[in-house]
Amino acid sequence: MKLFSLPSIRSALTLAALGVMLLATPAGAQSYECSECVPRIALKTNLLHDAILTPDLGIEISLARKFSLSAEGVWAWWSNNSRHRFWRIYGGWIEGRYWFAPDARQRSLTGHHLGIYGSCHSFDFEFGHKGWQSDGLMYGIGLSYGYSLRISQRLNLDFSARVGFSSGNITEYEPQCGIYSCTSRYHKRYFGLTGLEITLVWFPGRGSKNNPDYNL
């Protein structure tokens, strides 16, 4: 009685050959196929905020090639009490973005993008003899659109704008005889342009580590 038939021997040899071929495949080729599986991380700052003495810092993480999640914040606490000038603001926003082809297929966080964001801020601005202060936090939600272009191997420059709705309580005041007198309080609702960005984007790392260009 035969223990193994000829077809079964051929099948076993075929499976063994396939296994050898898979094991012999270079590791680089496997990582090449899954290059987009590894998230890219970018640090960024809005140069327009920096220009008006409002330090800005953010982080953005790619999710596959066409999606990303961004978190960004601002903080400034400048004052000149003798001249009644305040420039105080802190807050931030979270944004999810969709990136359009073809640029997004070749390089992470590059090309046209459309996003939806949510924000919250607190502020106190005074210029001379009148001031405006948020009573608690101002909240906002809306859409963004922009374009990010490559300027070097690990740097991008992102131009974008946000349009949306914001709401919160505001107090107007005037400094008088060493105290601040409230002149009015009201609830502010606003719909329109809520932000402009010229953002420097940096991908930290060396070589192929966190490289924004895919398949390297």
N, CA and C atoms as a LAMMPS dump frame, in Angstrom:
ITEM: TIMESTEP
0
ITEM: NUMBER OF ATOMS
648
ITEM: BOX BOUNDS ff ff ff
-5.0000000000000000e+02 5.0000000000000000e+02
-5.0000000000000000e+02 5.0000000000000000e+02
-5.0000000000000000e+02 5.0000000000000000e+02
ITEM: ATOMS id mol type element x y z
1 1 1 N 0.853 -1.193 0
2 1 2 C 0 0 0
3 1 3 C 0.885 1.237 0
4 2 1 N 0.557 2.22 -0.887
5 2 2 C 1.343 3.443 -0.981
6 2 3 C 0.965 4.391 0.148
7 3 1 N 1.981 4.938 0.815
8 3 2 C 1.732 5.886 1.895
9 3 3 C 1.487 7.29 1.354
10 4 1 N 2.135 7.697 0.262
11 4 2 C 1.987 9.034 -0.325
12 4 3 C 1.76 8.906 -1.815
13 5 1 N 0.771 9.621 -2.318
14 5 2 C 0.529 9.621 -3.751
15 5 3 C 1.4 10.685 -4.409
16 6 1 N 1.583 10.6 -5.704
17 6 2 C 2.41 11.551 -6.437
18 6 3 C 1.858 12.973 -6.361
19 7 1 N 0.531 13.183 -6.498
20 7 2 C 0.012 14.553 -6.389
21 7 3 C 0.268 15.178 -5.025
22 8 1 N 0.174 14.387 -3.96
23 8 2 C 0.403 14.954 -2.633
24 8 3 C 1.855 15.361 -2.449
25 9 1 N 2.78 14.59 -3.021
26 9 2 C 4.199 14.955 -2.947
27 9 3 C 4.458 16.245 -3.702
28 10 1 N 3.82 16.392 -4.873
29 10 2 C 3.992 17.621 -5.654
30 10 3 C 3.439 18.83 -4.895
31 11 1 N 2.32 18.668 -4.247
32 11 2 C 1.73 19.776 -3.476
33 11 3 C 2.628 20.188 -2.336
34 12 1 N 3.216 19.219 -1.644
35 12 2 C 4.103 19.53 -0.53
36 12 3 C 5.334 20.273 -0.996
37 13 1 N 5.896 19.831 -2.142
38 13 2 C 7.071 20.51 -2.677
39 13 3 C 6.741 21.945 -3.096
40 14 1 N 5.556 22.14 -3.677
41 14 2 C 5.144 23.48 -4.09
42 14 3 C 5.022 24.406 -2.891
43 15 1 N 4.381 23.936 -1.797
44 15 2 C 4.236 24.734 -0.584
45 15 3 C 5.588 25.062 0.039
46 16 1 N 6.501 24.089 0.014
47 16 2 C 7.831 24.317 0.563
48 16 3 C 8.581 25.366 -0.238
49 17 1 N 8.449 25.326 -1.556
50 17 2 C 9.116 26.312 -2.407
51 17 3 C 8.579 27.711 -2.152
52 18 1 N 7.257 27.796 -1.978
53 18 2 C 6.668 29.097 -1.682
54 18 3 C 7.16 29.641 -0.35
55 19 1 N 7.297 28.759 0.641
56 19 2 C 7.793 29.182 1.949
57 19 3 C 9.209 29.697 1.871
58 20 1 N 10.063 29.016 1.107
59 20 2 C 11.444 29.471 0.938
60 20 3 C 11.486 30.833 0.261
61 21 1 N 10.609 31.028 -0.74
62 21 2 C 10.589 32.303 -1.453
63 21 3 C 10.172 33.444 -0.524
64 22 1 N 9.192 33.189 0.33
65 22 2 C 8.749 34.222 1.265
66 22 3 C 9.829 34.567 2.271
67 23 1 N 10.51 33.543 2.798
68 23 2 C 11.579 33.791 3.762
69 23 3 C 12.756 34.504 3.131
70 24 1 N 12.959 34.26 1.843
71 24 2 C 14.105 34.857 1.157
72 24 3 C 13.832 36.277 0.695
73 25 1 N 12.565 36.733 0.79
74 25 2 C 12.244 38.097 0.372
75 25 3 C 12.964 39.09 1.255
76 26 1 N 13.695 40.059 0.712
77 26 2 C 14.429 41.031 1.53
78 26 3 C 13.503 41.821 2.429
79 27 1 N 14.003 42.111 3.633
80 27 2 C 13.199 42.879 4.601
81 27 3 C 12.859 44.25 4.068
82 28 1 N 13.778 44.827 3.28
83 28 2 C 13.537 46.144 2.734
84 28 3 C 12.331 46.172 1.815
85 29 1 N 12.132 45.071 1.065
86 29 2 C 10.991 45.017 0.171
87 29 3 C 9.693 44.99 0.951
88 30 1 N 9.659 44.268 2.095
89 30 2 C 8.462 44.216 2.917
90 30 3 C 8.159 45.586 3.501
91 31 1 N 9.167 46.301 3.99
92 31 2 C 8.934 47.623 4.551
93 31 3 C 8.538 48.606 3.458
94 32 1 N 9.016 48.347 2.231
95 32 2 C 8.65 49.214 1.108
96 32 3 C 7.162 49.149 0.862
97 33 1 N 6.599 47.915 0.913
98 33 2 C 5.178 47.748 0.66
99 33 3 C 4.323 48.388 1.753
100 34 1 N 4.845 48.465 2.973
101 34 2 C 4.057 48.981 4.084
102 34 3 C 4.593 50.319 4.59
103 35 1 N 5.227 51.076 3.71
104 35 2 C 5.767 52.352 4.123
105 35 3 C 4.692 53.284 4.655
106 36 1 N 3.495 53.233 4.024
107 36 2 C 2.429 54.133 4.437
108 36 3 C 1.81 53.719 5.762
109 37 1 N 2.112 52.491 6.247
110 37 2 C 1.536 52.037 7.515
111 37 3 C 2.15 52.761 8.706
112 38 1 N 3.341 53.312 8.536
113 38 2 C 4.046 53.964 9.64
114 38 3 C 3.659 55.436 9.7
115 39 1 N 3.067 55.906 10.8
116 39 2 C 2.667 57.317 10.88
117 39 3 C 3.876 58.249 10.812
118 40 1 N 3.715 59.37 10.15
119 40 2 C 4.714 60.427 10.171
120 40 3 C 4.29 61.473 11.194
121 41 1 N 5.258 62.021 11.916
122 41 2 C 4.983 63.011 12.95
123 41 3 C 5.69 64.312 12.581
124 42 1 N 4.96 65.415 12.638
125 42 2 C 5.525 66.721 12.294
126 42 3 C 5.282 67.711 13.425
127 43 1 N 6.276 68.546 13.68
128 43 2 C 6.139 69.674 14.59
129 43 3 C 5.988 70.934 13.756
130 44 1 N 5.182 71.893 14.229
131 44 2 C 4.914 73.057 13.384
132 44 3 C 4.637 74.298 14.216
133 45 1 N 4.789 75.463 13.563
134 45 2 C 4.471 76.74 14.185
135 45 3 C 3.913 77.685 13.126
136 46 1 N 2.873 78.416 13.494
137 46 2 C 2.267 79.396 12.597
138 46 3 C 3.089 80.686 12.649
139 47 1 N 3.744 81.013 11.566
140 47 2 C 4.635 82.164 11.535
141 47 3 C 3.874 83.482 11.704
142 48 1 N 2.596 83.524 11.33
143 48 2 C 1.809 84.741 11.521
144 48 3 C 1.562 85.005 13
145 49 1 N 1.28 83.958 13.764
146 49 2 C 1.139 84.119 15.214
147 49 3 C 2.457 84.56 15.842
148 50 1 N 3.537 83.932 15.423
149 50 2 C 4.846 84.299 15.976
150 50 3 C 5.175 85.761 15.694
151 51 1 N 4.753 86.255 14.517
152 51 2 C 5.062 87.626 14.126
153 51 3 C 4.348 88.651 15.001
154 52 1 N 3.193 88.294 15.579
155 52 2 C 2.476 89.227 16.458
156 52 3 C 2.702 88.862 17.932
157 53 1 N 3.873 88.268 18.203
158 53 2 C 4.313 87.954 19.567
159 53 3 C 3.344 87.044 20.3
160 54 1 N 2.82 86.053 19.577
161 54 2 C 1.95 85.04 20.162
162 54 3 C 2.542 83.679 19.836
163 55 1 N 3.446 83.172 20.676
164 55 2 C 4.109 81.892 20.385
165 55 3 C 3.104 80.783 20.1
166 56 1 N 3.404 80.019 19.074
167 56 2 C 2.483 78.997 18.56
168 56 3 C 3.275 77.702 18.352
169 57 1 N 2.73 76.579 18.827
170 57 2 C 3.39 75.286 18.654
171 57 3 C 2.336 74.213 18.446
172 58 1 N 2.59 73.324 17.483
173 58 2 C 1.641 72.26 17.194
174 58 3 C 2.327 70.976 16.796
175 59 1 N 1.534 69.902 16.753
176 59 2 C 1.997 68.589 16.321
177 59 3 C 0.938 67.988 15.412
178 60 1 N 1.383 67.321 14.355
179 60 2 C 0.458 66.677 13.423
180 60 3 C 0.945 65.266 13.129
181 61 1 N 0.002 64.32 13.119
182 61 2 C 0.312 62.907 12.911
183 61 3 C -0.462 62.407 11.706
184 62 1 N 0.235 61.804 10.753
185 62 2 C -0.433 61.254 9.581
186 62 3 C -1.112 59.939 9.943
187 63 1 N -2.285 59.724 9.391
188 63 2 C -3.034 58.48 9.569
189 63 3 C -3.268 57.914 8.175
190 64 1 N -2.441 56.93 7.778
191 64 2 C -2.386 56.472 6.389
192 64 3 C -1.919 57.654 5.537
193 65 1 N -2.236 57.635 4.249
194 65 2 C -1.703 58.698 3.396
195 65 3 C -2.653 59.878 3.25
196 66 1 N -3.93 59.686 3.498
197 66 2 C -4.903 60.721 3.18
198 66 3 C -5.524 61.398 4.389
199 67 1 N -5.157 60.988 5.596
200 67 2 C -5.764 61.568 6.787
201 67 3 C -4.685 61.95 7.799
202 68 1 N -4.984 62.974 8.601
203 68 2 C -4.06 63.362 9.664
204 68 3 C -4.851 63.986 10.801
205 69 1 N -4.216 64.024 11.967
206 69 2 C -4.803 64.639 13.155
207 69 3 C -3.802 65.661 13.684
208 70 1 N -4.277 66.887 13.913
209 70 2 C -3.405 67.985 14.326
210 70 3 C -3.899 68.599 15.625
211 71 1 N -2.96 68.961 16.5
212 71 2 C -3.265 69.697 17.73
213 71 3 C -2.298 70.867 17.817
214 72 1 N -2.832 72.059 18.106
215 72 2 C -2.001 73.261 18.093
216 72 3 C -2.455 74.203 19.201
217 73 1 N -1.509 74.931 19.787
218 73 2 C -1.852 75.849 20.861
219 73 3 C -1.07 77.135 20.796
220 74 1 N -1.623 78.193 21.431
221 74 2 C -0.954 79.496 21.515
222 74 3 C -0.926 79.947 22.968
223 75 1 N 0.086 80.74 23.304
224 75 2 C 0.189 81.283 24.657
225 75 3 C 1.003 82.57 24.606
226 76 1 N 0.444 83.646 25.154
227 76 2 C 1.163 84.914 25.261
228 76 3 C 0.674 85.633 26.516
229 77 1 N 1.596 86.291 27.2
230 77 2 C 1.259 86.977 28.446
231 77 3 C 2.122 88.225 28.57
232 78 1 N 1.902 89.186 27.662
233 78 2 C 2.674 90.418 27.658
234 78 3 C 1.842 91.538 28.273
235 79 1 N 2.501 92.418 29.031
236 79 2 C 1.776 93.544 29.621
237 79 3 C 2.712 94.724 29.842
238 80 1 N 2.114 95.916 29.845
239 80 2 C 2.798 97.157 30.19
240 80 3 C 1.81 97.957 31.039
241 81 1 N 1.834 97.684 32.349
242 81 2 C 0.829 98.262 33.238
243 81 3 C 0.841 99.784 33.255
244 82 1 N 2.012 100.4 33.131
245 82 2 C 2.093 101.858 33.208
246 82 3 C 1.357 102.533 32.052
247 83 1 N 1.255 101.838 30.915
248 83 2 C 0.564 102.414 29.756
249 83 3 C -0.759 101.709 29.473
250 84 1 N -1.151 100.821 30.382
251 84 2 C -2.408 100.077 30.253
252 84 3 C -2.479 99.339 28.92
253 85 1 N -1.47 98.516 28.694
254 85 2 C -1.453 97.699 27.49
255 85 3 C -1.273 96.232 27.893
256 86 1 N -2.232 95.401 27.511
257 86 2 C -2.169 93.957 27.774
258 86 3 C -2.305 93.209 26.46
259 87 1 N -1.593 92.11 26.384
260 87 2 C -1.722 91.2 25.23
261 87 3 C -1.628 89.789 25.81
262 88 1 N -2.776 89.256 26.212
263 88 2 C -2.796 87.972 26.906
264 88 3 C -3.779 87.044 26.219
265 89 1 N -3.305 85.893 25.842
266 89 2 C -4.157 84.911 25.185
267 89 3 C -3.571 83.52 25.391
268 90 1 N -4.448 82.55 25.588
269 90 2 C -4.023 81.153 25.593
270 90 3 C -5.186 80.3 25.112
271 91 1 N -4.86 79.173 24.523
272 91 2 C -5.89 78.273 24.008
273 91 3 C -5.323 77.372 22.934
274 92 1 N -6.207 76.675 22.237
275 92 2 C -5.748 75.769 21.199
276 92 3 C -6.901 75.185 20.422
277 93 1 N -6.562 74.315 19.485
278 93 2 C -7.58 73.667 18.661
279 93 3 C -7.078 72.312 18.189
280 94 1 N -8.036 71.452 17.896
281 94 2 C -7.778 70.123 17.338
282 94 3 C -8.445 70.054 15.977
283 95 1 N -7.731 69.488 15.023
284 95 2 C -8.245 69.463 13.65
285 95 3 C -7.958 68.122 12.993
286 96 1 N -8.953 67.593 12.305
287 96 2 C -8.775 66.418 11.466
288 96 3 C -8.74 66.842 10.013
289 97 1 N -7.786 66.312 9.246
290 97 2 C -7.602 66.743 7.863
291 97 3 C -7.673 65.576 6.882
292 98 1 N -8.194 65.871 5.709
293 98 2 C -8.172 64.944 4.57
294 98 3 C -7.261 65.535 3.51
295 99 1 N -6.321 64.711 3.021
296 99 2 C -5.326 65.162 2.049
297 99 3 C -5.654 64.596 0.672
298 100 1 N -5.621 65.459 -0.347
299 100 2 C -5.994 65.065 -1.688
300 100 3 C -4.778 64.549 -2.465
301 101 1 N -5.049 63.622 -3.384
302 101 2 C -4.024 63.139 -4.301
303 101 3 C -3.77 64.235 -5.349
304 102 1 N -2.633 64.22 -6.093
305 102 2 C -1.627 63.158 -6.076
306 102 3 C -0.479 63.394 -5.09
307 103 1 N -0.326 64.614 -4.56
308 103 2 C 0.831 64.904 -3.709
309 103 3 C 0.867 64.016 -2.472
310 104 1 N -0.301 63.748 -1.888
311 104 2 C -0.354 62.96 -0.65
312 104 3 C 0.086 61.525 -0.859
313 105 1 N 0.075 61.048 -2.099
314 105 2 C 0.525 59.679 -2.371
315 105 3 C 2.041 59.558 -2.316
316 106 1 N 2.735 60.655 -2.566
317 106 2 C 4.186 60.626 -2.625
318 106 3 C 4.857 61.1 -1.343
319 107 1 N 4.204 62.027 -0.625
320 107 2 C 4.842 62.644 0.532
321 107 3 C 3.788 62.938 1.596
322 108 1 N 4.117 62.635 2.823
323 108 2 C 3.179 62.823 3.916
324 108 3 C 2.879 64.301 4.157
325 109 1 N 1.609 64.61 4.476
326 109 2 C 1.181 65.964 4.855
327 109 3 C 1.589 67 3.809
328 110 1 N 1.399 66.653 2.547
329 110 2 C 1.786 67.526 1.444
330 110 3 C 0.65 67.61 0.436
331 111 1 N 0.412 68.822 -0.073
332 111 2 C -0.62 69.027 -1.072
333 111 3 C -1.835 69.721 -0.483
334 112 1 N -2.954 69.64 -1.203
335 112 2 C -4.199 70.262 -0.773
336 112 3 C -4.825 69.463 0.367
337 113 1 N -5.45 70.175 1.315
338 113 2 C -6.104 69.489 2.427
339 113 3 C -7.357 70.228 2.858
340 114 1 N -8.345 69.464 3.309
341 114 2 C -9.607 69.989 3.831
342 114 3 C -9.778 69.442 5.24
343 115 1 N -10.185 70.299 6.183
344 115 2 C -10.262 69.85 7.576
345 115 3 C -11.491 70.353 8.298
346 116 1 N -11.735 69.764 9.463
347 116 2 C -12.757 70.232 10.384
348 116 3 C -12.094 70.386 11.75
349 117 1 N -12.394 71.491 12.463
350 117 2 C -11.675 71.783 13.7
351 117 3 C -12.636 72.179 14.815
352 118 1 N -12.14 72.078 16.044
353 118 2 C -12.802 72.604 17.222
354 118 3 C -11.775 73.356 18.044
355 119 1 N -12.172 74.493 18.656
356 119 2 C -11.202 75.343 19.347
357 119 3 C -11.77 75.9 20.639
358 120 1 N -10.868 76.348 21.526
359 120 2 C -11.256 77.098 22.719
360 120 3 C -10.112 78.047 23.085
361 121 1 N -10.464 79.286 23.481
362 121 2 C -9.47 80.307 23.783
363 121 3 C -9.947 81.204 24.914
364 122 1 N -8.996 81.808 25.592
365 122 2 C -9.267 82.854 26.567
366 122 3 C -8.331 84.02 26.271
367 123 1 N -8.811 85.263 26.445
368 123 2 C -7.969 86.406 26.092
369 123 3 C -8.28 87.608 26.971
370 124 1 N -7.332 88.547 26.974
371 124 2 C -7.48 89.844 27.638
372 124 3 C -6.625 90.832 26.856
373 125 1 N -7.264 91.674 26.042
374 125 2 C -6.566 92.653 25.22
375 125 3 C -6.923 94.054 25.706
376 126 1 N -5.899 94.878 25.938
377 126 2 C -6.128 96.274 26.334
378 126 3 C -5.142 97.153 25.599
379 127 1 N -5.656 98.202 24.964
380 127 2 C -4.815 99.101 24.184
381 127 3 C -5.07 100.531 24.648
382 128 1 N -4.263 101.005 25.575
383 128 2 C -4.42 102.364 26.05
384 128 3 C -5.485 102.498 27.118
385 129 1 N -6.701 102.915 26.747
386 129 2 C -7.727 103.211 27.732
387 129 3 C -8.985 102.364 27.571
388 130 1 N -8.902 101.253 26.878
389 130 2 C -10.054 100.367 26.737
390 130 3 C -9.581 98.942 26.558
391 131 1 N -10.334 97.997 27.14
392 131 2 C -9.935 96.608 27.062
393 131 3 C -11.106 95.684 26.79
394 132 1 N -10.778 94.488 26.274
395 132 2 C -11.759 93.443 26.001
396 132 3 C -11.243 92.154 26.609
397 133 1 N -12.075 91.5 27.4
398 133 2 C -11.662 90.279 28.099
399 133 3 C -12.742 89.217 27.944
400 134 1 N -12.306 87.987 27.648
401 134 2 C -13.272 86.891 27.579
402 134 3 C -13.66 86.477 28.994
403 135 1 N -14.943 86.275 29.198
404 135 2 C -15.457 85.812 30.481
405 135 3 C -15.558 84.294 30.416
406 136 1 N -14.474 83.612 30.764
407 136 2 C -14.388 82.168 30.544
408 136 3 C -13.753 81.889 29.193
409 137 1 N -14.134 80.801 28.572
410 137 2 C -13.551 80.395 27.298
411 137 3 C -14.471 80.732 26.136
412 138 1 N -13.858 81.042 25.017
413 138 2 C -14.558 81.194 23.741
414 138 3 C -14.411 79.872 22.987
415 139 1 N -15.524 79.359 22.482
416 139 2 C -15.509 78.083 21.773
417 139 3 C -15.792 78.301 20.295
418 140 1 N -15.215 77.426 19.463
419 140 2 C -15.419 77.551 18.028
420 140 3 C -15.405 76.209 17.321
421 141 1 N -15.993 76.19 16.141
422 141 2 C -15.995 75 15.293
423 141 3 C -16.105 75.459 13.848
424 142 1 N -15.502 74.728 12.917
425 142 2 C -15.576 75.145 11.527
426 142 3 C -14.76 74.271 10.6
427 143 1 N -14.512 74.801 9.407
428 143 2 C -13.795 74.095 8.345
429 143 3 C -12.512 74.839 7.995
430 144 1 N -11.566 74.099 7.454
431 144 2 C -10.312 74.709 7.002
432 144 3 C -9.959 74.176 5.62
433 145 1 N -9.187 74.963 4.909
434 145 2 C -8.678 74.531 3.604
435 145 3 C -7.299 75.139 3.401
436 146 1 N -6.408 74.362 2.794
437 146 2 C -5.067 74.882 2.564
438 146 3 C -4.239 74.029 1.639
439 147 1 N -2.998 74.452 1.477
440 147 2 C -2.034 73.732 0.637
441 147 3 C -0.67 73.76 1.319
442 148 1 N -0.047 72.592 1.423
443 148 2 C 1.274 72.46 2.035
444 148 3 C 2.282 72.056 0.961
445 149 1 N 3.351 72.842 0.82
446 149 2 C 4.345 72.548 -0.208
447 149 3 C 5.692 72.192 0.411
448 150 1 N 6.42 71.382 -0.286
449 150 2 C 7.751 70.941 0.147
450 150 3 C 8.754 72.047 -0.134
451 151 1 N 9.564 72.417 0.902
452 151 2 C 10.617 73.403 0.678
453 151 3 C 12.006 72.8 0.902
454 152 1 N 12.075 71.621 1.561
455 152 2 C 13.325 70.875 1.693
456 152 3 C 12.971 69.436 2.07
457 153 1 N 13.998 68.622 2.299
458 153 2 C 13.757 67.214 2.593
459 153 3 C 12.821 67.007 3.779
460 154 1 N 12.979 67.832 4.826
461 154 2 C 12.178 67.642 6.041
462 154 3 C 11.376 68.882 6.443
463 155 1 N 11.21 69.808 5.522
464 155 2 C 10.45 71.021 5.822
465 155 3 C 9.354 71.249 4.784
466 156 1 N 8.185 71.65 5.267
467 156 2 C 7.078 72.08 4.42
468 156 3 C 6.644 73.474 4.851
469 157 1 N 5.951 74.162 3.959
470 157 2 C 5.323 75.435 4.293
471 157 3 C 3.847 75.312 3.935
472 158 1 N 3.006 75.487 4.954
473 158 2 C 1.571 75.247 4.813
474 158 3 C 0.807 76.577 4.834
475 159 1 N 0.028 76.832 3.772
476 159 2 C -0.822 78.015 3.685
477 159 3 C -2.276 77.569 3.84
478 160 1 N -2.965 78.102 4.825
479 160 2 C -4.345 77.657 5.035
480 160 3 C -5.178 78.739 5.705
481 161 1 N -6.503 78.56 5.641
482 161 2 C -7.453 79.481 6.251
483 161 3 C -8.569 78.667 6.896
484 162 1 N -9.154 79.252 7.957
485 162 2 C -10.259 78.606 8.656
486 162 3 C -11.483 79.519 8.631
487 163 1 N -12.634 78.909 8.428
488 163 2 C -13.916 79.611 8.456
489 163 3 C -14.837 78.833 9.378
490 164 1 N -15.532 79.55 10.278
491 164 2 C -16.396 78.827 11.19
492 164 3 C -17.196 79.73 12.102
493 165 1 N -17.672 79.14 13.195
494 165 2 C -18.526 79.811 14.159
495 165 3 C -17.836 79.799 15.515
496 166 1 N -17.878 80.945 16.224
497 166 2 C -17.329 81.031 17.568
498 166 3 C -18.33 81.741 18.476
499 167 1 N -18.262 81.434 19.778
500 167 2 C -19.235 81.967 20.714
501 167 3 C -18.629 82.056 22.108
502 168 1 N -19.027 83.105 22.865
503 168 2 C -18.557 83.246 24.238
504 168 3 C -18.954 84.593 24.821
505 169 1 N -18.721 84.752 26.115
506 169 2 C -19.053 85.993 26.811
507 169 3 C -17.847 86.932 26.828
508 170 1 N -18.089 88.215 26.619
509 170 2 C -17.027 89.222 26.572
510 170 3 C -17.37 90.375 27.518
511 171 1 N -16.34 90.848 28.215
512 171 2 C -16.469 92.017 29.084
513 171 3 C -15.615 93.144 28.518
514 172 1 N -16.219 94.323 28.363
515 172 2 C -15.473 95.519 27.98
516 172 3 C -15.227 96.341 29.234
517 173 1 N -14.025 96.93 29.344
518 173 2 C -13.697 97.68 30.555
519 173 3 C -12.785 98.867 30.238
520 174 1 N -12.684 99.771 31.214
521 174 2 C -11.791 100.924 31.125
522 174 3 C -11.048 101.087 32.447
523 175 1 N -9.741 101.388 32.384
524 175 2 C -8.997 101.656 33.625
525 175 3 C -9.28 103.07 34.128
526 176 1 N -9.717 103.17 35.389
527 176 2 C -10.039 104.475 35.969
528 176 3 C -9.592 104.516 37.418
529 177 1 N -8.727 105.489 37.761
530 177 2 C -8.276 105.701 39.144
531 177 3 C -7.693 104.423 39.758
532 178 1 N -6.923 103.733 38.991
533 178 2 C -6.251 102.545 39.502
534 178 3 C -7.093 101.291 39.545
535 179 1 N -8.324 101.342 39.079
536 179 2 C -9.172 100.151 39.031
537 179 3 C -9.716 99.989 37.615
538 180 1 N -10.277 98.831 37.336
539 180 2 C -10.829 98.561 36.014
540 180 3 C -12.347 98.537 36.11
541 181 1 N -12.968 99.462 35.416
542 181 2 C -14.422 99.6 35.48
543 181 3 C -15.065 98.932 34.272
544 182 1 N -16.024 98.039 34.564
545 182 2 C -16.747 97.354 33.493
546 182 3 C -17.693 98.344 32.811
547 183 1 N -17.633 98.401 31.488
548 183 2 C -18.532 99.269 30.731
549 183 3 C -19.663 98.496 30.061
550 184 1 N -19.43 97.224 29.753
551 184 2 C -20.509 96.403 29.182
552 184 3 C -20.113 94.93 29.198
553 185 1 N -21.149 94.102 29.22
554 185 2 C -20.973 92.652 29.107
555 185 3 C -21.975 92.152 28.075
556 186 1 N -21.538 91.228 27.254
557 186 2 C -22.45 90.7 26.238
558 186 3 C -21.959 89.333 25.77
559 187 1 N -22.881 88.614 25.134
560 187 2 C -22.546 87.314 24.552
561 187 3 C -22.28 87.513 23.066
562 188 1 N -21.1 87.09 22.625
563 188 2 C -20.678 87.321 21.243
564 188 3 C -20.818 86.037 20.428
565 189 1 N -21.536 86.149 19.312
566 189 2 C -21.616 85.068 18.332
567 189 3 C -21.052 85.59 17.021
568 190 1 N -20.154 84.788 16.438
569 190 2 C -19.475 85.253 15.226
570 190 3 C -19.39 84.122 14.222
571 191 1 N -19.667 84.427 12.952
572 191 2 C -19.478 83.478 11.861
573 191 3 C -18.704 84.162 10.758
574 192 1 N -17.608 83.54 10.337
575 192 2 C -16.792 84.113 9.273
576 192 3 C -15.38 83.562 9.324
577 193 1 N -14.433 84.363 8.858
578 193 2 C -13.028 83.973 8.86
579 193 3 C -12.525 83.911 10.304
580 194 1 N -11.988 82.76 10.714
581 194 2 C -11.519 82.586 12.094
582 194 3 C -10.018 82.352 12.198
583 195 1 N -9.313 82.226 11.099
584 195 2 C -7.879 82.01 11.209
585 195 3 C -7.175 81.988 9.866
586 196 1 N -5.934 82.493 9.854
587 196 2 C -5.05 82.412 8.705
588 196 3 C -3.729 81.806 9.162
589 197 1 N -3.127 80.983 8.32
590 197 2 C -1.887 80.31 8.704
591 197 3 C -0.867 80.335 7.583
592 198 1 N 0.351 80.667 7.949
593 198 2 C 1.534 80.356 7.141
594 198 3 C 2.426 79.574 8.09
595 199 1 N 2.368 78.272 7.992
596 199 2 C 2.917 77.394 9.021
597 199 3 C 4.168 76.674 8.532
598 200 1 N 5.223 76.772 9.317
599 200 2 C 6.437 76.019 9.047
600 200 3 C 6.294 74.633 9.664
601 201 1 N 6.453 73.594 8.85
602 201 2 C 6.252 72.204 9.272
603 201 3 C 7.578 71.469 9.187
604 202 1 N 7.962 70.804 10.296
605 202 2 C 9.246 70.104 10.371
606 202 3 C 9.015 68.646 10.759
607 203 1 N 9.622 67.728 9.991
608 203 2 C 9.576 66.295 10.282
609 203 3 C 10.893 65.905 10.962
610 204 1 N 10.936 65.762 12.283
611 204 2 C 12.201 65.42 12.951
612 204 3 C 12.635 63.999 12.63
613 205 1 N 13.963 63.773 12.645
614 205 2 C 14.506 62.444 12.377
615 205 3 C 15.681 62.51 11.431
616 206 1 N 16.256 61.324 11.163
617 206 2 C 17.395 61.222 10.244
618 206 3 C 17.19 60.04 9.312
619 207 1 N 17.746 60.186 8.111
620 207 2 C 17.666 59.093 7.157
621 207 3 C 16.225 58.756 6.811
622 208 1 N 15.889 57.461 6.895
623 208 2 C 14.542 57.023 6.574
624 208 3 C 13.593 57.121 7.764
625 209 1 N 14.124 57.446 8.956
626 209 2 C 13.28 57.543 10.141
627 209 3 C 12.4 58.786 10.06
628 210 1 N 11.093 58.571 10.107
629 210 2 C 10.1 59.656 10.047
630 210 3 C 10.276 60.518 8.806
631 211 1 N 10.772 59.92 7.728
632 211 2 C 10.961 60.674 6.486
633 211 3 C 9.589 60.904 5.828
634 212 1 N 9.254 62.136 5.49
635 212 2 C 7.93 62.394 4.909
636 212 3 C 7.718 61.793 3.541
637 213 1 N 8.816 61.538 2.787
638 213 2 C 8.698 60.917 1.48
639 213 3 C 8.473 59.409 1.644
640 214 1 N 7.414 58.898 1.044
641 214 2 C 7.099 57.484 1.152
642 214 3 C 8.068 56.618 0.333
643 215 1 N 8.151 55.355 0.758
644 215 2 C 8.912 54.331 0.018
645 215 3 C 10.4 54.641 -0.064
646 216 1 N 10.955 55.201 1.026
647 216 2 C 12.404 55.425 1.082
648 216 3 C 13.032 54.431 2.053
